């Protein structure tokens, strides 16, 4: 095991895989603020250096390029936060084999490092483990309805297998694992080309392009702002005793795709129209978390409304696209 020498010798070290991504970079920020030394590991397939550029001057931050499906830096860490994997169907379906291997072999590599170091492990799982659910809202005890051979299976089944590994390592080796099932999340640092619905709608609206709705617009999602989600991550990870299983994190307010499109059009004052396209294979019709467990055991509730969060996200995409800012008046 390599001893990591940078920074004070008594500074605890956290490894964040996928740390240059949307969620991973937000976790890196929080860990550095908390005084931990962060080793950010990313292969930059979807992660962006710009997301962590502001941290590079910090003595508490190290950036390492690596593919966790191949290997991890062998460092004596106290925490491992695993966010490594594309999360948008448009990106994870480009190389489905690599997506599956990132989820399964990458998870095993994280758990093996935890076995060697005694580190606590956080796994960023997903509401996609519920598939196209027959139970609504989705509670952690629901086992899901996933097509194991469909085009989304590399991600859905990959995340399910990663959860299995986490709890097998807990039972076999006593590994301290913490698993969050993340529902749709949005906010600053999303890639404009990400392919998820919030980023798609905002970018299309700001450019005056039609907003592309897959299906008839009646399918639903529940949108959680990134700051709320990260707070949930830290409550799971910092809890003195791990939950016995995964914990849902998401905003239980449910919106149709048509609702979201109309809100984005109104807040951007765009002249965009709506363009309807066929619903992709295995796309879930409804998605809303039951967060009773997070509320009762962690005292966690999302605080930021969709309108408030979209305001910040629209401003971010304006800057990313180098467009004139949307004024407060236009957000009303």
C-alpha positions in Angstrom: 0.0 0.0 0.0 1.4 3.4 -1.0 1.5 6.0 1.8 0.3 9.3 0.5 2.6 12.1 1.7 1.1 15.3 0.4 -0.3 17.6 3.1 -0.2 17.3 6.9 0.6 13.7 7.9 -2.5 13.5 10.1 -4.9 14.7 7.4 -7.5 12.0 6.5 -7.6 11.1 2.8 -10.7 10.6 0.8 -10.7 9.1 -2.7 -13.5 10.3 -5.0 -13.9 8.3 -8.1 -15.6 10.1 -10.9 -14.6 13.2 -9.0 -14.5 15.5 -12.0 -18.1 14.8 -12.8 -21.3 16.7 -11.9 -21.9 15.1 -8.5 -18.3 13.9 -7.8 -16.9 17.5 -8.1 -19.5 18.8 -5.7 -18.5 16.2 -3.2 -14.8 17.1 -3.7 -15.7 20.7 -2.8 -17.4 19.7 0.4 -14.6 17.4 1.5 -11.9 20.0 0.9 -14.0 22.5 2.9 -14.2 19.9 5.7 -10.4 19.7 5.8 -9.9 16.3 4.2 -7.2 15.6 1.6 -9.1 14.6 -1.6 -7.7 12.3 -4.3 -9.9 12.9 -7.3 -9.8 9.9 -9.7 -11.4 10.3 -13.2 -10.9 9.0 -16.7 -12.5 12.1 -18.2 -14.9 10.2 -20.5 -17.7 12.4 -19.1 -15.9 14.2 -16.2 -14.6 17.7 -17.0 -11.4 19.3 -15.7 -13.2 22.6 -15.5 -15.3 21.2 -12.7 -12.3 20.8 -10.4 -10.0 23.5 -11.8 -10.6 25.8 -8.9 -9.3 23.1 -6.5 -6.0 22.4 -8.2 -4.2 25.1 -6.2 -5.3 23.6 -2.9 -2.7 21.5 -0.9 -5.7 19.3 0.0 -6.5 18.3 -3.6 -4.8 15.9 -6.0 -6.1 15.0 -9.4 -5.3 11.5 -10.8 -6.3 10.2 -14.2 -7.3 6.5 -14.0 -10.0 4.1 -15.2 -11.5 2.4 -12.1 -12.5 -0.6 -14.2 -8.8 -1.3 -14.7 -7.2 -0.2 -11.5 -7.2 2.4 -8.7 -4.3 4.3 -7.1 -3.2 2.2 -4.1 -3.4 4.8 -1.4 -4.0 4.5 2.3 -7.4 6.2 2.4 -10.0 6.6 5.1 -13.0 7.1 2.8 -13.9 6.1 -0.8 -16.7 7.9 -2.6 -17.6 6.0 -5.8 -19.3 8.2 -8.5 -17.5 6.7 -11.5 -19.9 5.9 -14.3 -21.8 7.9 -17.0 -25.3 8.5 -15.7 -27.1 9.6 -18.9 -28.6 7.0 -21.3 -27.2 9.0 -24.2 -23.6 8.6 -22.8 -23.7 5.2 -21.0 -25.1 3.5 -24.1 -22.2 4.6 -26.3 -20.0 1.9 -24.8 -22.3 -0.4 -22.8 -19.6 -3.0 -22.1 -17.4 -0.4 -20.5 -20.4 1.0 -18.5 -21.1 -2.5 -17.1 -17.4 -3.0 -16.3 -17.1 0.4 -14.6 -20.1 -0.5 -12.4 -19.0 -4.0 -11.5 -15.2 -4.3 -11.7 -14.9 -0.6 -10.7 -17.0 -1.3 -7.6 -14.9 -4.4 -6.8 -11.7 -2.4 -7.1 -13.1 0.2 -4.6 -14.2 -2.5 -2.2 -10.8 -4.3 -2.4 -9.0 -1.0 -1.6 -11.4 -0.6 1.3 -10.6 -4.1 2.5 -6.9 -3.3 2.5 -7.2 0.1 4.2 -10.3 -0.2 6.4 -11.9 2.7 4.5 -15.6 3.5 4.6 -17.2 3.3 1.1 -20.0 5.4 -0.4 -21.7 4.0 -3.5 -23.7 6.3 -5.7 -26.4 4.0 -6.9 -29.5 5.1 -8.7 -33.3 5.0 -9.0 -32.7 3.1 -12.2 -32.4 -0.1 -10.1 -36.2 0.1 -9.9 -36.5 0.0 -13.7 -40.0 0.8 -15.0 -41.6 0.4 -11.6 -44.9 -1.2 -10.8 -44.8 0.3 -7.3 -45.3 4.0 -6.9 -43.7 5.9 -5.2 -40.6 3.7 -5.0 -39.5 2.5 -1.6 -36.2 0.8 -0.8 -37.8 -2.6 -0.2 -39.2 -2.6 -3.8 -37.1 -5.0 -5.9 -37.8 -3.3 -9.2 -38.7 -4.2 -12.8 -35.6 -4.1 -14.9 -35.1 -5.6 -18.4 -31.7 -7.4 -18.0 -31.1 -7.6 -21.7 -32.3 -4.2 -22.8 -30.3 -1.2 -24.0 -30.4 0.4 -20.5 -29.3 -2.8 -18.7 -25.6 -1.9 -18.8 -26.4 0.8 -16.3 -29.5 -0.5 -14.5 -28.1 -4.0 -14.0 -24.6 -2.7 -13.5 -25.7 -0.6 -10.6 -27.8 -3.5 -9.1 -24.7 -5.7 -9.3 -22.6 -3.0 -7.6 -25.1 -2.9 -4.7 -24.9 -6.7 -4.5 -21.1 -6.5 -4.2 -21.3 -3.8 -1.5 -23.5 -5.9 0.7 -21.6 -9.1 0.0 -18.4 -7.4 1.2 -20.2 -6.2 4.3 -21.4 -9.7 5.1 -18.1 -11.4 4.2 -15.5 -8.9 5.4 -17.3 -6.4 7.6 -16.7 -3.6 5.1 -18.5 -0.3 6.1 -20.6 0.5 3.0 -23.1 3.3 2.5 -25.4 3.2 -0.6 -27.6 6.0 -1.9 -30.2 5.5 -4.6 -30.2 8.8 -6.4 -33.2 10.1 -8.2 -33.1 12.7 -11.0 -30.7 15.4 -10.0 -29.8 18.7 -11.7 -27.8 21.9 -11.1 -24.7 23.8 -12.1 -21.8 21.8 -13.6 -24.0 19.6 -15.7 -22.5 19.1 -19.1 -24.5 21.0 -21.8 -24.2 17.8 -23.9 -25.2 15.6 -21.0 -28.3 14.2 -22.6 -30.6 14.3 -19.5 -33.9 16.0 -19.6 -33.1 19.1 -17.5 -29.9 20.0 -19.4 -31.5 19.2 -22.7 -34.6 21.4 -22.1 -32.5 24.4 -20.8 -29.9 24.3 -23.6 -32.6 23.9 -26.3 -34.6 26.7 -24.8 -31.7 29.1 -24.5 -30.8 28.4 -28.1 -34.4 28.9 -29.3 -34.5 25.3 -30.5 -37.6 23.0 -30.1 -37.7 21.2 -26.7 -37.6 17.5 -27.5 -40.1 15.5 -25.5 -39.8 11.7 -25.7 -43.3 10.1 -25.6 -46.4 12.2 -25.1 -45.0 14.2 -22.2 -47.1 12.4 -19.5 -44.2 10.4 -18.0 -43.0 11.8 -14.7 -39.8 12.4 -12.8 -38.8 14.0 -9.5 -36.1 16.5 -9.7 -33.6 17.2 -6.8 -31.2 20.1 -6.8 -27.6 19.1 -6.4 -27.0 21.0 -3.1 -29.8 19.1 -1.4 -28.5 15.8 -2.7 -25.0 16.4 -1.6 -26.3 17.2 1.9 -28.0 13.8 1.8 -24.8 12.1 0.8 -22.9 13.4 3.8 -25.7 12.5 6.2 -25.5 8.9 4.9 -21.7 8.8 5.0 -21.3 10.6 8.4 -24.0 8.6 10.2 -22.3 6.8 13.1 -24.1 3.5 12.1 -24.7 2.5 8.5 -28.2 1.7 7.4 -28.9 -1.9 6.7 -29.6 -1.2 3.1 -29.7 1.5 0.4 -31.3 4.9 1.1 -33.4 6.8 -1.5 -32.4 10.4 -2.0 -34.5 12.6 -4.2 -37.2 15.3 -4.2 -40.6 13.6 -3.9 -42.3 16.5 -5.9 -43.4 14.8 -9.1 -43.6 16.6 -12.5 -44.5 15.4 -16.0 -42.2 16.1 -18.8 -44.7 18.6 -20.1 -44.7 20.4 -16.8 -41.0 20.7 -16.9 -40.9 21.9 -20.5 -43.5 24.6 -19.8 -41.6 25.8 -16.7 -38.3 26.0 -18.6 -39.9 27.9 -21.5 -41.5 30.4 -19.1 -38.3 31.0 -17.1 -36.1 31.5 -20.2 -38.7 33.5 -22.1 -37.9 31.5 -25.2 -39.9 31.2 -28.4 -39.2 27.5 -28.5 -41.9 25.0 -29.4 -42.3 21.4 -28.4 -41.1 18.5 -30.6 -42.5 15.1 -29.7 -40.3 12.0 -30.4 -40.9 8.2 -29.8 -40.3 7.0 -26.2 -37.0 5.1 -25.9 -37.0 1.4 -25.1 -37.5 0.6 -21.4 -37.8 4.3 -20.4 -39.7 4.4 -17.0 -43.2 5.9 -17.2 -43.2 7.2 -13.6 -40.5 7.9 -11.1 -40.9 9.4 -7.6 -38.9 8.4 -4.4 -40.4 7.5 -1.1 -37.9 9.2 1.2 -39.4 8.2 4.5 -36.2 6.4 5.5 -34.0 9.4 4.8 -36.4 11.6 6.7 -36.7 9.4 9.8 -33.2 8.1 10.1 -31.1 11.0 8.7 -33.4 14.0 9.3 -33.0 14.8 5.6 -35.5 16.7 3.4 -34.8 18.6 0.2 -35.1 22.3 0.7 -34.8 23.8 -2.8 -37.9 24.1 -5.1 -37.7 23.2 -8.8 -38.2 26.8 -9.8 -35.4 28.1 -7.5 -33.0 25.3 -8.6 -33.8 25.9 -12.3 -33.0 29.6 -11.8 -29.4 28.7 -10.7 -29.1 26.1 -13.4 -30.3 28.4 -16.2 -27.8 31.0 -15.1 -25.0 28.4 -15.2 -25.9 27.2 -18.7 -26.1 30.9 -19.9 -22.5 31.3 -18.8 -21.4 27.9 -20.3 -23.0 28.8 -23.7 -21.8 32.4 -23.5 -25.2 33.8 -23.9 -26.7 37.0 -22.4 -27.8 36.4 -18.8 -31.5 35.7 -18.2 -32.6 38.5 -15.9 -34.5 38.1 -12.6 -37.6 39.5 -14.3 -37.4 36.8 -17.0 -37.2 34.1 -14.3 -40.5 35.2 -12.7 
